[in-house]
Amino acid sequence: MSAPDYKDAIKPPSPFYLGENSKRTKDKHQHHHSNASVSNYSPPSTAGTAASSIVNPFSPPASVISFSIDPVTNASMPVVAPGQQEGQEPIPRHGVNSLPRSTSYYGSRPNTGDGPSRVTSGIRLRETFAAPPARPMTAVSTSVSLAPSKTTRMRSTMLEDPSTLDKPWVTTKDPYARIAYFLTYSVAFLGIAASALRCYFGYKSVPLINGNLCMVLDEDFTSDTDTTFGPNGNWVREVQLGGFGNGEFEMTTSSTNNSYTSNGYLYITPTLTSNMIGADAVLNGYTYNLTDCTYNSTNPMTYPGSSNTTGFDATAYYQACGAVSNSTTGTIINPIQSARITTRNKASIRYGRVEVRAKVPRGDWLWPAIWMLPVNNTYGPWPMSGEIDIMESRGNGRSYPDQGIDYVRGSLNWGPLSFLNAVSKTFGWWTQRRTDYGEGFHTYALEWTESFLRIYVDTRLHYMLELSFNEPFFTRGNFPAVVQNGTEPIVLQNPWINGTNATPFDQPFYLILNLAVGGTNGWFPDNAGNKPWLDNSKTAMLDFAKAQDSWYPTWGSDGESGSFIVDSVKMWEIC
């Protein structure tokens, strides 16, 4: 066959279709249906049909009519896979699953007739541009199987054969390893045992009150004010303005403005004296007398300045019960009115327990206190007969440098002379780290026996002072043999020589609740927290009054914040 004839015999094929063309007429292509591979290269519909313009990008080159027909001789070329006999079904490649053949990638099309339709044309168009099914690609296989294939991990050439590694610890035991093992666990066990013993002996060493306790006072302040402070009540108001030996700036009154009960609480509230007599009268030209002064009946022998300890001292009385304001000398009327209430002649204990649930006031230079004094000054005037401070606090804020409202303090006052107090040897405190004692109520407690004394807040773990009476107080004080009182030397005598180790705290004491303001005894140190007065100044009270605009706003305007509020008081005595 010549070259031109050969070229004529090899005609370019029609476009290749992915599915069987149902639009072709049966009589024109009926002989193709007997061969399963005919649909792969059957010619398209005649021009003018919807499918005639579709070109399949996966069609074979134009020079190839069929992969199974020799392009030169037009003879059929049987394709037999290696290892396959003629006439057998084709064997799929390794790793390729044989899937049932369908006429369409999207499934079989329904027989919609001979003529083309818009739906079938759209389906063919989608089949033309559809991506082939995804096949997982790995380093060892290109199988289309969807099942995960196991890969062989490549072995590192840097690792040695485990069978050749030397492991001497497997065959030969290190003798020190066993020693280290037992030593580690032995030390851990000893540490745990020592901790347990320490906890046990610490628990056993906490002194407790042994014996029966008899209730002496149980006050919940549910009665009205007149009943609480009346003849049959448990409390007595002390009325004075002399400063109670501390140079305090308040006067204590019997007014219901300063001490009253309400809703089951006792309130001790400070007020301004200027609200009663005017600001000018406080500073100059006014004489103020406490007609109900209780100095004679409460504490006639312990007031500073008293020279007569057996009879009436007129100087001390007038100093405690009256004041005159004079701008020339700098003396003023006490600028604050407050209250001090006691159980004197009502309730007292000698060894026992005291619990007071209270909330301390908030405000600069406020000084709340829960404390006890002896019923009788058995060993002499203060502090020879002792003083027990269950709680003292300062109303200044947390930023105050000398223990503000976030601290409470307990202490014992005692000494062989009126000017020699050894309180620095028996005091302590507790503090709140994230809040303060003005935020809510707390229980301040005293446990007191002939062998120990403990002062704490809320729980014994929060003790402010725990003191064992294991030596005489005169020995505990380590006082000098001779002290100087001005120009006169004084040989110290032991006022408790005939007592016990608990002396002077071996006699009945009564309870006091009060709210003081300021003072010149050092409770508020000089130059701390913008203190507006100096303790040694003759005009200390005047300087405090002039600074009213700085401290009075800190007391609050609701009457609650600056008040010392007491919920309950309980006293027991060992019986």
Disulfide bonds with the S-S distance in Angstrom:
Cys214-Cys575 1.70
Cys293-Cys321 1.81
